[in-house]
Amino acid sequence: MDARPATAASVLPTSVEILESMEEAYYALDRGWTFLYVNHSAERFWGKSREELVGKRIVDVFPRFANSEPYKIHERAFASGEPLHVEVVSTATDHPVELHLYPIRGNLSVFFRDISARRKLEQEMRERSEILDLAERSAGIGVWDLDLATNVLRGTPEFFRIMGLPFEPEGVPIEVTRSLRHPDDRERVIHGYRQAIADGADTYEIEYRIIRPDGQLRWIFGRGRVIRDAQGRPVRYGGVDIDVTERRKGEEAVDRLARIVESSDDAIIGKDLNGVIQSWNRGAQKLFGYAAEEIVGRPMTTLMPEESQDEEPAILERIRRGETIDHYQTIRKRKDGSLVDISLTVSPIRNSAGRIVGASNISRDITLQKRAEERQRLLLREMQHRVKNLFALAGAVVALTARHATSTEAMAAAIRERLAALDRAHATTLPVAGEDIQTRPATTLMQLLATIVSPHQDEMAADRIMLSGPEVNVAGGAVASLALLFHEIATNAAKYGALSNAEGRVRANWSVEDGRLRFMWMEEGGPAVDGEPQSEGFGSRLSKATVTGQLGGEIERRWSPGGLTVRVTVPVESLEQ
């Protein structure tokens, strides 16, 4: 379902100025018959202020409107979705008015003008056939008369002004004004009055463009009438022309800006100074899940989680002071109850008098940005953790080698071999730049674990680290996940546990039962364990995230006086993905 277009209150100031400066009255209704906007000319026409109109239903402000002919005309425009141009008697003033209704994405833009003076003029033209005598009564309306026998066009000063020509009391050849018509509209205008003659209707209306001698492009609304002789033959045309360029500019500006708003991926929301939502674009529907008809008229707090409800009063207070809130990061709630991180910009909306009447909210989904920032922080902490561990492991390798070295040369060679083994073990925990982790070569659990613990093996104590268990294949992303887990456990054993002294021993065994790998790491002979650590370190949290988040398993640590025991259970199928 299409979201509603922006109200005039949410368009750029230049567009609002156009609407406010027009002589024609203008208002916009939503499908619920609520006034979204009225310009100054509409206020003057109805004798009611904007505050008495905007946000109210037209049938409540003007009770006679319900079930009236204007009501039916509005309903027809809403239903057809097509522009409609009619003349009707206003239910508010009982004056005849000319209505131009333009449905725009579910809303209705209406331009209207009191045509009492024009109706009177036309009546007198019919009664006296003296079109030119009434020129001064038609301010803003150019009156003309074409003699079909001579093709001489006469008009009032206003008519010539509209055409951009000097006033010629005796008239000008019809070709002078025909040559001003836009090339794309010439045949259409000629067809209009010819069709009127052929149909016997004797009247026609048309909007067309002219290019004045000074190069200005203007839009003209024309209404003509065929005047016949006693035998019914056409002898003259009489009519009126009105320059409607400003109205067309307003319509085009509103439509253009509405299209810009609608096409934006950002959520653009208009609200009043009470925080009530007035407009809702397609980006807002996509981000928050509400269709326009579900949310317009409801408070902005509908989109706020309970803990953020106090934000809106503070935002509105700043808007009332004329402040703009730029790129404020917060959390909002979708229709389904889920939360989304957003960057919010809120700006005041001012009317033509410069008074703040509302605010525009522009919300951008920054979920991916937040995830990237969190991932960056995690990687930085992991890098710091790894660097710290590597220094500790290098010291442990030197200490382990020194216990059994018979010479400086032998010690140096052994340290090089152990550091190379440490490098190989560390490499298993890191992806290669540009590598698809899912395409990593498969290995076995025994091979992987042996690589990880090899830097800590003591050739003088072959039973220092004992590994036992069946062949279990490990492939894809599980290789790095398990390597990271085992590397963390072995590093902690070398820094604090059974591998940190000469007497300590490690036993690692595993089995497969009911489709799950059950792995146990047991330490003994290391420094005395004084209960569970007071706080969980980053390495422990990283190990837990690896097992539970990436492998879908469980991890349990138990500290006994004899040493640490780690139990890991993961689905076998997760080791092959």
Secondary structure, 3 states (H helix, E strand, C coil): CCCCCCCHHHCCHHHHHHHHHCCCEEEEECCCCEEEEECHHHHHHHCCCHHHHCCCEHHHHCHHHCCCHHHHHHHHHHHHCCCEEEEEECCCCCCEEEEEEEEECCEEEEEEEECHHHHHHHHHHHHHCCHHHHHHHCCCCEEEEEECCCCEEEECHHHHHHHCCCCCCCCEEHHHHHCCECCCCHHHHHHHHHHHHHHCCCEEEEEEEEECCCCCEEEEEEEEEEEECCCCCEEEEEEEEEECHHHHHHHHHHHHHHHHHHHCCCEEEEEECCCEEEEECHHHHHHHCCCHHHHCCCEHHHHCCHHHCCHHHHHHHHHHCCCCEEEEEEEEECCCCCEEEEEEEEEEEECCCCCEEEEEEEEEECHHHHHHHHHHHHHHHHHHHHHHHHHHHHHHHHHHHHCCCCCHHHHHHHHHHHHHHHHHHHHCCCCCCCCCHHHCCCEEHHHHHHHHHHHHCECCECCCEEEECCCCEECCHHHHHHHHHHHHHHHHHHHCCHHHCCCCEEEEEEEEECCEEEEEEEEECCCCCCCCCCCCCHHHHHHHHHHHHHCCCEEEEEEECCEEEEEEEEEHHHHHC
